[in-house]
Amino acid sequence: LPEGRGRGGLATLLPGVAAGVLTGFAGMPGPPVVPYYLRQQIEPRIARASMMLVFFGTAIAGSVASVAMDVANWQEVWLALALFVPMWLGNALGGKVFGRIPPALWRGAVALILAVAGVSAVLRAV
């Protein structure tokens, strides 16, 4: 692998397992995946594309598993499909903004957004 790309061993295994557990437990693989990519010395476009692929794969796997195990029903499947269009539009809007700021600022913004989301989730749960 080129320098700065990919990690092996525990540095990849632990975030992967944590993302899988969090997908099954809470439907959110992001907390371990985002820092995994942010701390690597790779271009933001590669980190973004890699995270999008991870989230795409875990969303499909989690959705199929939840329907197969009767945790989710078809009403929720239709709701998810209905939410796809606004999500796609938001993704397109974010894609237009992406790449217009320096990589260090992008990493900081992504980390800040993840932190704010985490704090708000904890505050809401308390």
HELIX and SHEET records of a PDB file:
HELIX    1   1 LEU A   10  ALA A   26  1                                  17    
HELIX    2   2 GLY A   30  LEU A   38  1                                   9    
HELIX    3   3 PRO A   44  ALA A   68  1                                  25    
HELIX    4   4 TRP A   74  VAL A   97  1                                  24    
HELIX    5   5 PRO A  103  ALA A  125  1                                  23    
END                                                                             
